[in-house]
Amino acid sequence: MYNVLKLPEDLDTAIRILERVSSKANGEDLQAIEAHIRTLRLRRGDKFPVVFDIPFESISEGPISLAEIPSRRYRFIDARSLADGARLRVLDFEALPEKRYVAMSYVWRGIPPPKGTEPGPTLAIEGASNADPISIDILQIACRATLHMNCNLLWIDGFCIKQGDDDDKAWQIQRMYSIYQHCHACLILPGGLSRLVRLDEETSWVRRAWTLQEALAPSRCEVLYSWTDGPCCLQAIFPAYVDVIVPGRAAMSNMRQLLDISIRGEYYITTLNGDMSSERYPIRLLVNGTEDSVHLHSLIGALDLQGTDGAPSAIWRAAVMRTAYRPVDMVFSIMGLFGVDLDPSKYTASDRTLALVDMMRKLLAKGGRAEWLAIVPQITPGKDLSVLPIIPKPSASGSGLVISEEIGEINASRAAGGLIWWLRNTPRGSIDAEGFLTITAPAISVTRIPVQSDGVPTETHEVKFQDYQGNPWTLAPNPRGCGPYAAKIGNKQNYLSGAYGTWIDKRSVMVMLVDDGYQGGLRILGYAAVVEELTQLPGWKDKVLRLK
């Protein structure tokens, strides 16, 4: 199935070839070649210096500290040494050994062991006080999964980033996208590192900010979970194959296959002989059905649309509904997906808005579109930055929440509902030094119609459309050119997944409702999906809009 080097003579030949090539290389090319040589030597069983090395029996004696090792290096766990119960060894590289390591995706605050059970030996990392204790047993299983995928190196942020070193942390965050992009595979542990979860257990993995990049950047993602049966196939609309890692304890399946099954939320089991179970089983470990529909659909949309015009819209939608321990991580966790490079050392943990505006400015400056507009139109626009919806508040664990003055605290995914479209032809523009977004779009004056407590309009105006909050509006062309305005910002386009089927969306045009709100600028009030015929009525004219 995989074209890998297995025989000793294959490894010897590959190492000799790379050594000859390295004699003619320099700079970053030389560093990359040397990284590949070291990984091949590790697979061959060669011994060479490591930056951290302790006996297996000492792992749980106290917090593990990486304070004395060099900063600004790529670090990896020696998977074979740990899987064999020998030693915990950390190796470092000047360049990424591309496609020769597995990168892990997990939540720092996951699912604790069931009450009344003995958790077993754990370890802690100095500087990672907001993370769960790490089960040594689970870590060993992850190493076995790494070896199963023909890799000897495992990247885990807790171990491979110096948690107490701000300089190293900023350097690593700036390269996080590259780390996941160039891994052989990403190994996902949705329930965290305290224990493996079953397929029917709910986790917060899909609601966490960093896991979006970890799902989109790699070329391959595998989910590791608790499994007591043998190899088989999970069957729904599409199949997912169960690859047993530890018999009677753990297996892994492809992430995308599990996401497709999660659309239905249940599966049958098909044995290797082709027999299918009569019983259906629930699946919740990545997403929990209707509870996480916005996360499920936006992630599938982003996966399907990778490399196409619709990908940025799906990424924005997925990102703004997730939460992180540090507010600014909402930006750092997606900047690489957009090809934007921000220096994390220039921002504080709470500088989310500043970092967002800087990222948006860079996106537009290189010819991008304002594809963050109307990504979740059901959610009230933000107070400080109305071009985005209210963003879930920071959280070390759990689901994302949004705060709205009108309806109080609500769950982001419940408020958003299922969104399985992206917005085509959003406007281009620019963002000035004050953070105002300037775009040009067809616009017309409108008036919001007051309603009684029973929802019936109090005036006799003809209702032309309703916004996503259910408010009725009518067109009100005004020769003085004053607001509020409805501005056309794009057309809805369905996601590509065959699991969704096809349909005709009569209200395919998205309009943005704006009014005076900031000095010298406008504020977004909300959005409405309208019929194409509405935008063909008299009164629409191109207008320059300055928004914040």
Buried (B, 14 or more C-beta within 10 A) or exposed (E): EEEEBEEEEEBEEBBEEBEEBBEEBEEEEBBBBBBBBBBBBBBBEEEEEBBBEEEBEEBBEEEBBBEEBEBBBBBBBBBBBBBBEEBBBBBBBBBBBBBBBBBBBBBBBBBBBEEEEEEEEBBBBBBBEEBBBBBBBBBBBBBBBBBBBBBBBBBBBBBBBBBBBEEBBBBBBBBBBBBBBBBBBBBBBBBBBBBBBBBEBBBBBBBBBBBBBBBBBBEBBBBBBBBEEEEBBBBBEBBBBBBBBBEEEBBBBBBBBBBBBBBBBBBBBBEEEEEEEEEBBBBBBBBBBEBBBBBBBBBBBBBBBBEEBBBBBBBBBBBBBBBBBBBBBBBBBBBBBBEBEBEBEEBEEEBBBBBBBBBBBBBBEEEBBBBBBBBBBBBBBBEEBBBBBBBBEBBBBBBBBBBBEEEEEBBBBBBBBEBBBBBBEBBEBEBEEEBBBBBEBBBBBBBBBEBEEEEEBEEEBEEBBBBBBEBBBBBBEBEEEEBBBBBBBBBBBBBBBEBBEEEEEEBBBBBBBBBEBBEEBBBBBBBBBBBEEBBEEEEBEEBEBBBB
